[in-house]
Amino acid sequence: MAHRRLHHILKELTPLPPPVGTLQLGDITYEVAQALSPSRLSHSNDLLDMNDAANIDNLHFLLQKYLLGQDVFLVSQPGPYARRLAMTFASVINAEYEYIALHRDVGETELKQGREIRKGGNLVYIDSPAVSAVKHGRILVLEGIEKAERGIMPVLNNLLENREMNLDDGTHIIHPQRFAQLEASKSIAVGGGHNFIPAHKNFRVIAIAAPVPPYPGYPLDPPFRSRFQSRFIDPVSSLTALRAAAIKPAPSVSLYTNLRNLILSTQYASESRNALESISRSSSLSPFPQTALAKLACLIAAFPPPVTGLTPGELARLILTIHPALVHSSFQAWAVLSRQTSEAGLGELGTPSISSPDEEIGLLGYRVSAIKRLDEKSAEVSFTHTNSPTINLKVPAGTKDLRSFPFTGDLEFYPSGRFLGLLTCFLQAHALGWDISLIPPAVPSTASTSTTTLVKVFGQVLGYDQEAVHMYKELGGRELIMRRKIQDGGATTWEPSLLIEGAWAGRLVHLSGLDVIGSTAGSLARLIQDREIELWENKRIVSQASFEELATGELSVAHPSFRIISTASKSLPLKDWLTDEHANMFLPVPSQPMDHAEERDILVATGCPTHLVDVLLLFAEKYRQSLSDDNVLKNRKLGTRSLVRIAKRLAVFSRGDDLCDIIHRSLLAEFLPAMERINLEALLEEAKIERKTPSFNSNPVVERTFLTFSSFNPSAEDRVQVRIPIFNAVQDTDGVASHVPHMDHFYDNSIQTGMMRDLAIDIELLGEHVVLLGNQGVGKNKINFRLCQLLRRPREYIQLHRDTTVNQLMFTTSLEGGVLRYTDSPLLRAITYGRVIIIDEADKAPEHVVAILRSLAGQSEMTLSDGRRVRPVHEREGDIVVHPNFRLVLLANRPGYPFLGNHFLQVLGENFSPHSVTNPDQASERRLLQQLAPNLGEDIILRLVGAFHDLRHCYDTGVLNYPYSLRELINLIRHMQTYPKDTLGDALRNIFDFDIYKPEIIDKLAEILQHHGLQVPHLGLDAAREAEKKVQEIQFEPSTTDLTKPKEGKHDDQEHSGGNTYAGGTGGRDTAGLGGRGGYKRLWKGGNIKQAPDALKDDVPDHIKDKAREMAREELQRRLEELDMSLSEAKGYGDILSATQAHMLSLHDLLEHLAAKEEERVWMKRQTDGELDDSRLTEGLTGEATVYKRRGMEKPELGRPQIK
């Protein structure tokens, strides 16, 4: 009793924090209290202007709701305004805040409590920002509600409604009034000793979301929505408010005024409810992003436009910079914009592409002219304009030496006007403090846009330490910021991701392939726009902080030189990821592909003869123009990288190589649909590229330290030799001893020897990574193993499948003594020791898994999930350096039906040299089989090779739906060689029994075999039953064999055999049935089929046969009358059916396979049951429940239509 009275007295005597002032906001007066934890106050540099009327009105509303104890939901178009409004409000009332950026990976742990293991093995619970806010009376800002998956936000429902929540550590948050009642009624001990925690009376929630629709996202859960007071943020006021916060006063030039009016009128037009307007919405302009006015004002203030105005191209590029979604807009929308720019006095609107090589493509017509160092953290960049004075701007820089500019000496790139113009755009964005997004062309079938080179050179001219972070689909929002780590003693902790390390160190961070992670990229919006972000265990990066605050370790600031450049993988359509949110996060820079002259200079620099370069470019331009928007993502694009690869090969082997054959190989022409293949041949003919007569390739010969390939072309009487150096065992003694494949038998033939030669040239002489595609059983593995054996090249091997994950490609994870151990995968071993890594079944793994090989092949870079980096040279501790001998060899089946693998080629880009592996020609196949089965006669081998050649032709033309390969033929020959007493029909059953219930295929097979003189009396079901008869010697002799006349017979549901009373039986006589004699039609009602002896079937009197034929005609006539069809119509229908039946069945099979593929399941992460997820073992140690994965239907990306 005394303890309770003392606690009450102390509580009454504890003074409230003294007010720091009084806030007068409209008709509301508010005493602003002093903060208890100043580190949790807003430290933003981007607060809104308090003199703006719209801002004041929004703040007044927020204060009203705050005083009423109500939570607020801000409905705003994507952009930073709503978040900055919430931060401004928190700053104005001096309230502490917590922040959660929502995305698809947010779960209960991020909203309630996380678990950590401390030193000594003690488990502790760490409050999430939401729990910290409710305990300490802070404002909780929840941004991106529309991105959280269904079922997540209701976790907060009870907290929002009743200020109650059960926590994982066993404590319970309850309403402060209820807590006071319990204390007063002595239901709980005063001052502690219980599990109840009162929710702070000052706890409030400000939720932020974009309206769905029109923006992509999940609709609000009604119970969740009902707990908020909503406030719509006017897009026009947010546009102007962000401009005012960015720069004051607004530029007074006419260009800004006219474009501002255009932006605002477009916003008003997009909100029109006019019926006619809604009908033509597809051709109307989408509203400009929220930051458009702010970017425009800053650009024009820093880079004054010329008095003469902008050229049409400059105006187009400026508009695309502030509204990049127009890149993929319809032609009608661009026409509407063009009309509006003319009416607004802005002049003619051109196209964003370069109209002439001399055109300046820097923003507003500027070009960078000089860069010099000012101090260790900054540089001065000079921008010139033909009609304006030079602009000198101080910009942040890295600590390394600046690369000299203008560029001099031998360069690894071509500094064309296009390249310098894009570099100027990068530097202009950098000077204004914006991060950069390089937007690829809307149609990716273009020449190179120099993406990687541009990012690299930009960093070099400013002395940046560069960090490339390669995105993959499995990357979660939390992994972008931080990653789990287990210390030696088993304690768990967090460490910064490469992105956060770069923010602290002032690096240039290249987010490569940001498009592949979809809406998860939005979780970085606050870091990119405000240079603030939440870290682990109440740590955060803020835009400004005092030395005392930084010393506590809770707060840190991003280095002023820190910059981000994002680029796209080009494997997804722009409309799928180039959203308003992306446009608001970065200053978008529309890329420009190389023109003809620049691309030609690059190809000539390879040493390729100029006449071949001109022919190659002529064809490439025609081919690119022929690609439509529908198939550009499916077909090979023939970009500059592919042309450089071809040119390098022609520079080394211009005499022995066939340009037509190389182009076919680069485009995988073997696997193109028939019409596209015809179009390709027409384009080759137009470019005057002719196919040479194939050469005969002799068997490869090992000569001391070289492997020699010889080929002879009979038409040109030309012999060519290619010598490939044999691998030096000193470079990898362990690998040579244990990882060189061994093959006892390999049957050399011209086609496969030529394939080995081409692979050896790419891998050993040109240093390329390769991908081999082909049907099953054509020898993809055998060819690679044989080549590695001949070159004595160590090789690693991985076979992918549908369950392969990114982590499994990198390493295997084990748990030993409570500590996670990582064992390098065969891929990392190959990278380290310089081996060939054969990755088999690449088309069976998910596309995003194979996609991580893109950067490895293209830039020798890869980011591992444990924080390590794969790099071409050693830069930091822990880097894995790519050995110069390392090569990737990907094996996969051909694209399309019947394999239906994933379209992994589109995510690999052009970083691999493609090869199509086909069956050997007939001559090569005969020689191979003769070596394999010397005891078989030449005649039978010749006939079988011809038959299989026709079978493959039927597959290519769509008559058959299975590509019979060399593997099946080899197995057939082996059987015949080993078991000569078996008939050909017995041996063929090993191949054709798969199609036993497809009579149309069996009939076609029989036709082809007969055409080649291969007499096989039985195929399909007949062959199977004939074999059963021979093995089991089963015969059926009916007891009565006399015949009367054909008849229908009685119908019932019983099984009958040998009689002449019931229809549908077997082995009977007179009646309709199967396996009997004397009936007029076939009819079977199930059961075992018993066949009467063939002698009895043949011994049928003529008058019985005549009667049977007459009854059959009557039955046919009856059926025709039922169908209202004449005999001639039936015959015509039969002809059409027989001609198309195989194609229809093939189409039916294709649709069935596609339907099955559509329903293929993927791994669903963060589940409470299923298989243990290797990537969440650390969370499992701390006791989290969502550490499992299981198969399920993939959820569509935000904004995509639901399948069902």
Steps between C-alpha positions, in 0.01 A plus 500: 500500500781736592686412177193577290446835680867592447479417129187716464666795679814476285290481186311813602820684587686414178488822299387494140759606243500878494345661190743654256243737355150548373386409148222707349360326192184666378245482779699242698748579775733219602762487776809344344666267751868422531608166353625228731714337227629772266660237275150387399397848382490592134845590364388553143638768270195469277219639712216683325463875473291629791390802298319287241123512549446138391764381744346699784156356422634142505692561824190652659306182418774280645505704822123474531515122477800485733312687770198275450719193545419375150725332247534649152521347153659722233386406150756641260637433155845333516773737610671648806240764588285299742804368685651847525166632620502244782861589588419870492207442734719302741758779490242774556358338816845372605374141505724196477423263214555148375487398135425178309530472121262226393568259216408145401752343742377673815357252750390478860859524627548843345172620655534348850825362641815344365730257678875511555744267672743687721840388621462204729204359310233727652195570285376859505207665330547818301204733462402596148448871422126447549543360852757766591259769386209370709718455811664842485221713358643565155343555161516185289530569126398206281585568136399280205189334643395396149817285464451283807364157417150409607463390859800695632352835601216345709777414750466864609119511508462452875781744569329762285152444643559420869870576549557134587756247372636168621876487458724200443694553822185428701410860579173668410446857391167628627313831483636754753157550657457126550847481650411776747177317591689179566748683721221679687310175556821330618459236226863546409795590716589867495846576371569166330485129555251446215497464121278798418640809329285810453481645152626858516227758470695693235537203266361579154519340154535679167454254213591589142386328181432568135138457390431158344394540222629689302839408645614137537468333838278298729161650596451596862363246743163649616557436875844662473366795301217566744744578782642811327394854418587555134651803334543530124811692395425721203752409225520860378582637844761227557665581165532869588593436864790274408621758252488769766694278742766428235565851374370849573402704315386313192691575178347790315593387149219425257614140450428421865171687502371332187606151609352555845169592344520192279572274802212643703252489211594136435426423865160666480421322173587160651242562774223585256180298540371589156361188327669574169830553682476164672437325170821640353704457818736255329615777268511771769804614693568349840562757774855612566680353803483686830860625479474625140469869585780486759740335254404739221553808719839379625620414150398832350643697794838323479516480119328806351346417165616699197303808404441344160307216661546125488527287189222243450733220613614689811139570597407133455789379716423756771137385519603134509739580786217627719241253366686183388184289462440684174780283355254209474183703447284461193558696183169678558614622842823637353298674230277660765808620687648640177185699434496634855866610490431690179191666648696589816762689298774245567559430135511175310540178696748263341585138566732405785739320264800676352424654163865573410842405642577866578190551712558575870305260719597648834203646683400844365775473236801512735818292474765436764829667405730463801527326837759592764561415863424772760568310823494140619120493506399715205571591141401774259316406182470745211206488260500688171225599260528646152250777584560548876793578729698221665358363825745393776352288779656352812405135533578222751779264397673186616844472654674331208692681228273651239526355152621773268230675302480565205604143433841440347724208411401142429146452618306181574183666373391727218435860623240589239274803516219272615713362783616845614142627486378221731800562729396867511148399608650289778717788619209746488289270716794450735558875530139549608527228767278245327563130465485373143296241315607410148182412311550249215332549162136397479587250225806304610587384148758775460871554502682529831422785738840467678333450837783336694772712340308819569461423871866402528635810325270731698647362821856532369478866395381586852746276684236272649552169672235303314275224631283286273205325662337252265132447569316169483136421554543316831657811656270631774448856617688438825796339318542823301581678828654246735582133538513258790831390644591233757807576705749235608332446833160444339361847573295655222545851375451711191742650256444761231436404141729621224254783436515630857878458512513708184277768659734533798820491293382737226522247218328488164261205530376345178171316551511274197172344388284691748193419288508129589404552867177678404323711759757403768724771354260754649628412848809705409298813417571676832875434475512625143275804542577610858828320583327343801421138578431270796768246589510227766433527873378862496789627290427733210668708235385862507576794275658707780613441858725663758837355602353406839214309334738323265719397792214302657497260205123519455521754218725517199502711186559412139821636351432806285676337205279190511315444172288222349467409134234246408490310173253247363549140395307565175327166548168657600277742308535859620134523590547226761743699715541859375236641734443839661673372812816422305487836322471681836793315654756587231577752233428280197737526206362352175775295339603535139615206286805529279454625146637323193832687493581442867411133484709460185805658663473259791477198269789616283712539816477122554715446190218361292534581126295812417305336219379233742412767757286685244319182399445404863362843592272507196347171604481598871306818426252316278459226759438745785237683297324171428446418867157592631413601855339158548803284429789729590521358852488141374749510214868577493545876470836510316626797698843657483652249740399214267636685198832560679520128578439415133751763386770369735454152364513619141814700580675180609339248261383704202618231257351193661174633640165529329329834586160354419563207733622732780186715471281190505679389814475841671126520432438132574330480163463125537228558759310787339140441390464421130379846393769682694764270355375582150518872580854455632609330179346786301693757703825308449433492128435876495832558676669268248616258769520157345542167671816307414515131434555324835855384557597151606663497843766242565542343841681732746865415561704566814845623400721562804360822651231564239168351398470528121174514307516459122221568255482464123254675268466297179340782300779747574769234532608677813641339814494696828671409824419637846745440783373528857756507788461209741447602861818537706465265796724724714218756521267258682675181604217382727243569232691311233539206734133471595273718283596417143218284354582156363309332216584147391316536171422799284410436138640785297298647216523813289208695652593449863867557430408832340293584808798421726722722288256793523470457875878480540544821301245685713618365836877483455592754232231770530434465873122476462244337722265276302147365508406182310141432405359194333250218510544217744759238417702697243823479700527834682667345804706251300647772278601713800643209695698385196637848440608537863658155482701584188609840639563342844286781638363458859128550515233536766139396447162617633158377393218747557135424563182681590590519871848645448545826692750781467663399827551143379688630196733694729562271796356232725411588858554285806443555871784384725490567874250779456718676241419521130768371266509569128656256255579635156295355217656351185437839337715686753770230478507541123527878539785468749706233325428594140302195393225445249164477677234306310155607614255244368122534459526879518149535360347301785597743776299817567606786276607724789744229617673475163496881474777536761740352242446802276728735694749220561539438127479865396702686763658220706296627794252340736365596841469211745225493758753458784657838417796380295561628151625337182716750314745501207778641724555502873372825648398423859544236763281199431478556123500186284706573191388346172780283362583583137446135403145490640230422243125447522336236280122489521308203358128511432231357279374699207233759579134424440290186477531220606774597749327811635795613706534851632599779261831548676678645196321833537636548853857409396522781248777466245777398736517141372601369161208280390535167322223278369576128527322288243503136404788405269436494127421162346855432389643579845226299665573196284872510579429537871260203504734285296772560762251416773359180341750352255304172480186661361469518126552831320161470337298485823698794646442702182125433515472580870693825461272602213189410699612704800587790272141495372364473855688817596374675190145411602568659838636816341190528280261433788377160385654327802536650845815327619853579375657156450869543575833333454467357852199287402672381185817404689299305757314322220824401327651378828199277559518357151876444530470323836181300431513406131221241538245767593300631206515863392147543629604381846787749507284789374259447788769649728437834329142493374316345794468853647247575224305177525167680552559751220392309189558796268866508605536123469354518148750770401787301646391193305481706181854634544645159587332344199630780276854404598443130445487413868235230520346507846173302502374642828537838674337651803234302682510219243874461552457484876232234478691306237795488737276384781372220281851385421618509857192357670375284205140592575246385240123528495301230319125566487291191571262567209623642170201477265367828349141596418481869406634833638286666768513768771443271799338570833636774726582462869777597743659156537829373356453239225740295293462229237124520448266649239221649712626826658651811342833640625662166587830358383603194301144427395322458166229685304447779761660844517813469717881465501733210421230280347385404150207577276381825667424818310650759736747537791344554844664451838347549844808422708664194647782277377522477124516143372598459140373216283776333297590682178414186299139517621483875431614444143261209443175697456261405212451766230122534560571580866759763395251654255231517767745659746597764245132575429422541870807720542376725216156519662659590833705771328190639330315509832784691662516744210129570531544566871774749418307650205800433277528360149747232398711750304504737798606215724780413260614863489487520877700179525767638266528820701508309827771263385709790374471704820450241771867472588531879525187524715627232733835676517324828583292323762814360661663843489204667670493230766869551568456878512211461743719280716785754482259779594419310818859427591564596858785707642663524840295711740737648760437601862253219569415345838520144366668313218870446431765688695624800302881507492500877463318543833695262721611788720140602559430136586770509767335801661163326507309669219213299358513614137819314407344249262427492129248297306375472146206714400355698212703811427327823589488757220709813534326812624285641223490178301159343438400201711511172303202355684 
